[in-house]
Amino acid sequence: MSVNISIAYHSGFGHTERQARAVAAGAESAGATVTLHDVTTLDDALWSTLADADAIIFGSPTYMGTASAAFQTFAEASSPIWADGGWRDKIAAGFTNSAGINGDKLNTLETMSLFAAQHGMTWVSLALPPGGQFTTTGSEDDLNRLAGFLGAMAQSPSDADAENAPATPISALRSTWEPASPRSPCRSSGAEQFSRVPDGRP
Ligand SMILES: Cc1cc2nc3c(=O)[nH]c(=O)nc-3n(C[C@H](O)[C@H](O)[C@H](O)COP(=O)(O)O)c2cc1C
């Protein structure tokens, strides 16, 4: 039976939405059934789908060093579910994207993991070895080039248009693990978190 994953994300300007689509593509390539939900719409359909999910993956841009206000509104709106233990024992994971290479993204992932913990969910970390400048032979095209562990981090230059650079968002994000493809300005998408088991840890 296919694992049912819901991706609950906010994206103010489209960059984190591209990351969400890459995460969805990774999960689908591993055989999961995936639904994407923009959490700026807090309707019955959202809560119903999340209730049915085996796993919920949270996504938000990092704004002012934490999850966006829209994501936090969603988190607070889930409090009736918290009261009923509705998401208890579901699998949780998270991703974030920001303009800075660091950008205080870790705080966003910590916020998400605490949010999941409040719901009694089981947080799944990135489980990818560190890439990029972690070693002198690393490359900007490595998986996990931002070398985080709690969740998937992506970086989008603040002047890069989410829709037009490059033209095909999902395939561009996949260039993270297809070195022959053109580089994306939104790298380290973390989609492969959900599509492969790494050979080993650092
Ligand atoms: C209100 C606001 C606050 C931001 N704060 C940060 C920040 O703390 N760190 C950072 O690296 N980038 C920050 N950024 C840049 C965004 O994280 C970046 O542009 C991101 O790609 C936007 O994602 P989105 O298109 O999904 O909204 C901020 C942008 C906005 C609009």
Ligand as a Chemical Component Dictionary entry (heavy atoms), coordinates in Angstrom:
data_LIG
# 
_chem_comp.id                   LIG 
_chem_comp.type                 NON-POLYMER 
_chem_comp.pdbx_formal_charge   0 
_chem_comp.three_letter_code    LIG 
# 
loop_
_chem_comp_atom.comp_id 
_chem_comp_atom.atom_id 
_chem_comp_atom.alt_atom_id 
_chem_comp_atom.type_symbol 
_chem_comp_atom.charge 
_chem_comp_atom.model_Cartn_x 
_chem_comp_atom.model_Cartn_y 
_chem_comp_atom.model_Cartn_z 
_chem_comp_atom.pdbx_ordinal 
LIG C1  C1  C 0 9.726  39.520 5.308  1  
LIG C2  C2  C 0 10.940 38.779 4.821  2  
LIG C3  C3  C 0 11.881 38.351 5.728  3  
LIG C4  C4  C 0 13.010 37.646 5.294  4  
LIG N1  N1  N 0 13.901 37.199 6.205  5  
LIG C5  C5  C 0 14.959 36.468 5.801  6  
LIG C6  C6  C 0 15.854 35.915 6.758  7  
LIG O1  O1  O 0 15.704 36.042 7.967  8  
LIG N2  N2  N 0 16.917 35.230 6.269  9  
LIG C7  C7  C 0 17.158 35.092 4.929  10 
LIG O2  O2  O 0 18.152 34.484 4.562  11 
LIG N3  N3  N 0 16.272 35.549 4.010  12 
LIG C8  C8  C 0 15.182 36.211 4.417  13 
LIG N4  N4  N 0 14.274 36.655 3.499  14 
LIG C9  C9  C 0 14.433 36.253 2.086  15 
LIG C10 C10 C 0 13.532 35.059 1.754  16 
LIG O3  O3  O 0 13.735 34.006 2.671  17 
LIG C11 C11 C 0 13.816 34.556 0.334  18 
LIG O4  O4  O 0 13.617 35.587 -0.587 19 
LIG C12 C12 C 0 12.982 33.345 -0.007 20 
LIG O5  O5  O 0 13.434 32.795 -1.228 21 
LIG C13 C13 C 0 11.513 33.688 -0.154 22 
LIG O6  O6  O 0 10.796 32.501 -0.355 23 
LIG P1  P1  P 0 9.347  32.514 -0.965 24 
LIG O7  O7  O 0 9.466  32.975 -2.403 25 
LIG O8  O8  O 0 8.870  31.100 -0.886 26 
LIG O9  O9  O 0 8.533  33.449 -0.127 27 
LIG C14 C14 C 0 13.178 37.370 3.909  28 
LIG C15 C15 C 0 12.216 37.815 2.992  29 
LIG C16 C16 C 0 11.106 38.488 3.435  30 
LIG C17 C17 C 0 10.061 38.927 2.433  31 
# 
loop_
_chem_comp_bond.comp_id 
_chem_comp_bond.atom_id_1 
_chem_comp_bond.atom_id_2 
_chem_comp_bond.value_order 
_chem_comp_bond.pdbx_ordinal 
LIG C1  C2  SING 1  
LIG C2  C3  SING 2  
LIG C2  C16 DOUB 3  
LIG C3  C4  DOUB 4  
LIG C4  N1  SING 5  
LIG C4  C14 SING 6  
LIG N1  C5  DOUB 7  
LIG C5  C6  SING 8  
LIG C5  C8  SING 9  
LIG C6  O1  DOUB 10 
LIG C6  N2  SING 11 
LIG N2  C7  SING 12 
LIG C7  O2  DOUB 13 
LIG C7  N3  SING 14 
LIG N3  C8  DOUB 15 
LIG C8  N4  SING 16 
LIG N4  C9  SING 17 
LIG N4  C14 SING 18 
LIG C9  C10 SING 19 
LIG C10 O3  SING 20 
LIG C10 C11 SING 21 
LIG C11 O4  SING 22 
LIG C11 C12 SING 23 
LIG C12 O5  SING 24 
LIG C12 C13 SING 25 
LIG C13 O6  SING 26 
LIG O6  P1  SING 27 
LIG P1  O7  DOUB 28 
LIG P1  O8  SING 29 
LIG P1  O9  SING 30 
LIG C14 C15 DOUB 31 
LIG C15 C16 SING 32 
LIG C16 C17 SING 33 
# 
